[in-house]
Amino acid sequence: MKAANDALKLDLVWFQYQKPIEAFLHSKVRNSADVEDLMQEVWLKAYQNLATVQEVENVKAWLFQMAHRTVIDFYRKRARDERNRQLPAEELWYQSAEPELEQELIQCLSPLIQALPEESAHLLEVVDLHGMNQKELALKQGISYSTLKSRVQRSRMALKGMFESCCDLSFDNRGALVECDAKSVSCQNS
């Protein structure tokens, strides 16, 4: 009898908060079909966990917290699925060309980096070209992490200015660099 009463109470609560929860889900997830699935998931979780709600005043917050967690789980699952999916052949072709472009970019960057002041050049070489962790480098150099981050950022901005004045950049529609050409011979020798 208690389970039937709890189910009836949940139906009443759900009827009261269904629209606000649906609006909340729509604000987090664009696809209406996904929102419908998430609504069902929230309702099912609410039904399964009804015994954990002690006071009626907490029901609204409890439902929204459950909806929030359901959205987080939704995006985590989607990210996991994206990492595990098989790539189509045309994407694999694009992926195989990336290291070649990266090497060209490094060849284009190296003279510009060397034209920077010695400390800036060293920071960018170690962090950006060789991939050293900034926290580890800060410890190694005996300076604070925030100081190192600021120095790296200033070095990157100086490099960006040089790079933009010497190179023509082409980007695809997603903003990824696809081509890099020197503007003049004098920039290649700097």
N, C-alpha and C positions, 0 to 999 in steps of 0.2 A: 504494500500500500504506500509506503514512504517513497519508493522509487517512482511510482505513478504520480504522486504529488510533486516530487522534484522535477519530473519531466514536464508536468503542467506549468510549474513555476518557470522553468527554462523557456518554454514556448512563449509565455507572457513577456518575459524579459527580452527574448530574442525579437519578438514582435516590436517591442518598444525601441530597441537599439539597432535593429537591422539596417535601416536607412543610413544612420550616421556611420556605422561600421563600413557599409558599402561605399559611402563617400570617401572615407578614410583610405580604403583599399584602392579606389580609383585614383586617389592623389599619389599613390605609391607605385601603381601598376597600370599601364596604359591599356593593355589588351582586355576587353570585356569578358572574353571567355576565361582568361586567367583569373579575373576578379570573381567570377561565378564559382570557379574551382576553389579559390581561397575562402570565399564565404562558406562553402560547404565544409571546408577543412576547419575553419574557426568554430562553426556550429558543432561539428563532431567533437572537437577538443573540449568545447564548453560542456557538452553533454557528458563526456567521459570524466571530466574533472569537476563536476558540479559539487561534489561533496567537499571540495577544498574551499568553497566560498562560505564564509561564516555569517557575514552581515550583508544585508541587501544594499546598503550604501556603497559597498565596494564592488558591486556587480559591474557597473559601467566601466570603471577603471580596469577591472579584471578582464572584461571582454576586449577592451582596446589594447591592453598589454598582450593578450593572447593573439589578437590580430597583428600587432606589431611584430611579435616573434614569428608568426606564420609568414609574413612578408620577408623577413630576414632569411628564414629557411628556404623560401621560394628562390631568392636570389643566390643563395649559396649553392643550391642544387643546380640552378641554371649555369652558374660559373663552373661547377664540377663537370656538368654535361658538356659544356663547350670545350673544356680541356681534354675530355676523353673522346670527342667525336672524331671520326675519320675525315681528313681533309680531302676535298676534291682535287683532281690532278692539276687543274689550273692554279690552285693555291699552292700546291707543292712546288710547281715551277717557279712561282714568285718567291717562295721561301728559299729556293736554291740559289737565286740570284742575289739575295741579300748580302751574304758575306763578301761577294765581289764588290758591291756598292760600298760596303763598309770599308774595305781596303782602299778604294778610291778616295773615299772621304777622309780616311786617316792620312793618305798621301797629300791631300789638299790641306788638311789641318796642320800637319807637322811643321811646315815652314812658318805658318802663321803663329803657332804656339811658340816656336823658337824665337820669333820676333818680339815676344812679350818680355817684360822684365824677368829675370832669372827665377825668382820665387814663384811668380804666377805660372811660368812655363813648367816648372817642376810640379806644382800642384795639379795642373790640368793633365800633365802626362801621367802622373801616378794615379789620380782618381778617375779621370775620364777615359784615358787610353788603355791603362792597365787594370782598371776596375778595383782598385784598393778601396776598402771601406773607410769612410771619412772618420768614423769614431776610432778605428784602429790607428789611422794616420795621426790623429790629434794626440792620442796616447803616446805614440812613437816620438812625436815632436815635442811633447811636454807642454802642449797648449790646450785650452778648453775647446770642447767640441763646437760650441757656438762661434768662437773666434775663427776656427778653421773653416766652418761653413761659410762665414762672411767672406773670408779670403777667397775661397773657391768661387763663390758667387760673383765677387768683383772681377776675378780672373776670367770667368766665363763671359761677363758683360764686355770686358775689354776685347776678348777674342771674337765675340759676336760682332762688334763694331768693325774690327779688321776684316772679318769674314765677309760681311755684307758689302764692304767697300771693294773687295777683291774678287768675289765669286758671284756668279749667277746661279741661283737655286731654283729648281723646279720641284713642285710638290704635287702629289696626286690629290684626288677629291677628299681623301680622309686626312690630309695634312702630313702624310709621310713623304720624306725626301726621296725623290726618284732620280734626280740628276744634279750634278754639281760641275760647273765649268768655270775656269779662271777667266776674269774679265780682260786682263792684259798680261803681257809677258813680264812687266815690271813687278807685278804682284807675286808671280811665281818665284822671283828671285829675292824677295824680301826676307 
